[in-house]
Amino acid sequence: MSTEQELSGRLALVTGAGRGIGEAVVRALADRGARVVATDLDADGVAALEKTYDGLVTARTLDVTDPMAVEDLVARTEDTLGPLDIAVNVAGILLGSRVADLTDEEWAATFAVNTNGVFHVSRSVSRRMAGRGSGSIVTVASNAAGIPRTEMAAYAASKAAAVMFTKCLGLEVAADGVRCNTVSPGSTLTDMQRGMWAAGDEEAAARRVVEGDSATYRTGIPLGRIADPSDIADAVAFLVSDRARHITMHDLYVDGGATLRA
């Protein structure tokens, strides 16, 4: 079945859209005909998307940690562009550290974006979607939410909270015709991933990710490759489409088998 224009006539909101997975999600939705409000703290990144997809993408600056800013943007979007059919939570940060060295500020900042941001956006859009009897919300989480990782406690915990929040929301609004799902990527070639690698060591670092590291209890990737952001975006595009109309409260792992899930 062709996916071309399958989202035509729908309006989507994407957070963390300035680069990486968020940018890829905007492209995937727009390429399928959706109009997209691309939001990020990085004004330049979303402005470039708006220029590329003239007429389909609207760029907006947004801090998802600010509930009033989120509510204002959602309200203004619906007043000016129409009702939101789709919302995708991608905005996220990773501050890697062993728990003994993790500061209160790093813990709070991680949850402010990765968990509170998901709450702020999902609460605002779900209220409106439920009242209309339709809608789809996808949260991009992480496979770290389902398996322990060294030096990633704050990130993994914040993503696990976001996954369970999205499932609980999905249960509450299912009778109103709103579907809520999560996509949990593994290692993906983004700036966040590269930020964990030493400068000038990208090829060797990527190989270590694929092969795994017993010293940090990390399995490799059975499919033998690190994901491209488009791999994650395609999963999101599927979940917000009518092809997934009977799927809700699902956590879709897109990690090449890295977590060895049954």
N, C-alpha and C positions, 0 to 999 in steps of 0.2 A: 504494500500500500504506500503510495506516495505521500510524503509529509509536506510537500510544497503548498504553502498558503493555508495549512490546516488551522492556523491560529488567526486567520484574517478576521478583522472586526473586533478583536479582543484587545483590552488595555492591560498592560502589565506594569508592575513596579518592581525594580530590582535594586537592592542595596549592594554596596561594595562593588559597584559596576565600573570603576575606573581602570581596572587592570585584572589580569589573572582570570580566575574562574568567573567572577562577576562580569567582566567584559565579554567572555565567551558566551555566557548565558544571554546577555543582551543581543549578541549577534545571532545566536540560535533562534531566539524568539522572533526577532525582526525578520530574519531570513524566512521564517514560516508565516509572515504576514502580520504579526502582532504590532501594535503601537506600544512603545516601551518608554516609561519614565525611568531613566538611568540616574541613580543617585550615588554619591560618594563624597567623602571629604576632599578628595582629589578633583578639583574643578576641571583641571586640564584634561584628565582622562575621559570624563564623561562628555566634555565639550567636543572632543575629537570624534566620539561615537555619534553625537548629534550631527556633526558635519558629514560624516560618512553615510549615515542613514537619514538624510534630509527628509523631513515629513513623517518619519516613522519613530525616531528617537528624540525625546525631550530630555535635556540635561538639567539636573538640579543638584545643588550642594546640600548634603544632609549629614548631620551627626546623629546616628541612631541611639546614642546614649542619652539624648535629650528628649524626653517624652513629649514635651510641648512642641518641639520642632517637628517631631514625627507626625503628631496629630494635625498640626497646621499644614504640613506638606500634603498629607493624604486628603484633607478637606479641600485644599486649593486644587489639587489634581482632579478630584471628582467634580468640583464646581466648574472647572475650565475645560477638561478633556473628556469627562464622562465617568461612568462607574468602573471601578477596577474589577477585572475578572481574575487576575493572576497577581500573586505577590511572591517574590523569591528573596529569601534572606541569605545573603552571601557575605556581608560585611563581617570581618573577623580579624583577630590579631593573635600572634603567637609570641610569647615571651618565655623562652626555654630556660629552665633553671632547676637544679635539685631543690627539693622541698626545704632542706635546711638553709638554703641560701635565698629562697624566694621571699621577696619583701611584701609587706601588706599592700603597698601601692601597685605592685605588679599583679598580685592576685585580684585586687579590686578592678584594675583596668581591664584585665582579661574578661572578667565576668560582665563588666559594664558593656562591652561590645558584643561578646559572643553569646551571652545569655540575656542580659537586660535588653539589648538591642533587638533581639528576636522577639522578646515579649512585647516591646513597645510597638513594633511594626505589625506583628500578628494580631495583637489586640485591636489596633485601630482599623485594620482592613477587615478583620473577621466580623466585627460588629456590623459593618456595612454590607458585606457579602451575605451574612446570615439573614439580614432583613430583606434581601432580594431573592434569597433561595438558591444561590449558586455562587461558585467561586473555587479557586484552587490556591493553596499556600504550600510552598516548598521551602524547607530550611536546609541549607547546605551545612552539614555537620562535619564529621570526620570519623574514619575507622578507629581513631584513637579513643573515641567515646566508648568503644566496646572491648578494648584490650589495653592492659596497662603498658605505659611507655615510661622509660626513665627520662628525667629532666623535662617532662611534659605534663606534670600533674595538674597545673592550673588550666592549661589548654584542654586536656582530656576531660577534666571535671566539668568545665564550662560547656563543652560540646555535648557531653552526656546529659547535662541538665537541659540543653536546648532540644535534644532529641525527645526526652520524656515530656517536656512542655508541649512540643508540637503534637505528640501522640494524644496527650490529654485534651488539648484544644480540639483535635480532630474528633475525639469522642463526643465532646460537647456540641459541636456544630454539624455533626453528620446528618442529623435529622433535618437540618436546614439546607442541606444540599451542598455543603462546603466540604471539600476534601483537603486534608492536611497530611503531607508526607515529608520524609527527609531523604536526602541523598548524602551518603557518607563516603567521601573520597579517601583513597590512600595517598601515597606520595604522588604529587602532581607537579609538573614543570611550571612553577610560578615563582614570583619574587620571594614569597614566603619560604618555599622549598630551598631556593638558592641561598637565602639568607642563613641557612643552617650549614652551608658548605664553606670551606676555606676558599679565599680568593685564588683563582688560577687552578683550582682542583676540581672543576666541575665534572669532567669526564670520569675521573677516578671516583669521585663522590657518588655519581649516578650509578656506577658499577657496584659500589658497596651497598647502595640501597637495594638494587635488584638482587644481589647475592645474599643479603642479610648480614647480621652481626650478632654472633652468639654472646659477645661480651656485654651487649646491652639488651639481650633477650629479644632481639628483633628478628622476625622471620623475613625471608626474602620475598620476591614477587614471582609466583609460579608462572605467570604469563611472560615473564622476562623483559618487561619494559615498564618505565615510569609513565604514568598517564599524561596525556595532553589535556589542557583545560577544556577542549572541545568534547573529550570523552565524558566529562562531568556534565557539561552543558547539554549534551544530547539526552542524557538521563533525565535531567530537569525538564527538558522540552517534552519528553514522553509523558512524564507524570502530570504535567499541566494540560495535556491534550485529552481529547475525548477517547483516545485509545486506552487511557487509564481511568476511564469513568467509574470503574468498580473497584478502584484501589484507593484506600485511605488508611492512615495510621501505619503506613509501611516505612521501613528504613532500608533503603536500597544501597548496598555496599558496591562501590565502583573502585575496586582496589587491586584488580588483577589477581585476586585470590590471596592477598598478603595475610589476611587474618585467618585463613583456613576455615572459614565458616562453613558449617554443614548445610 
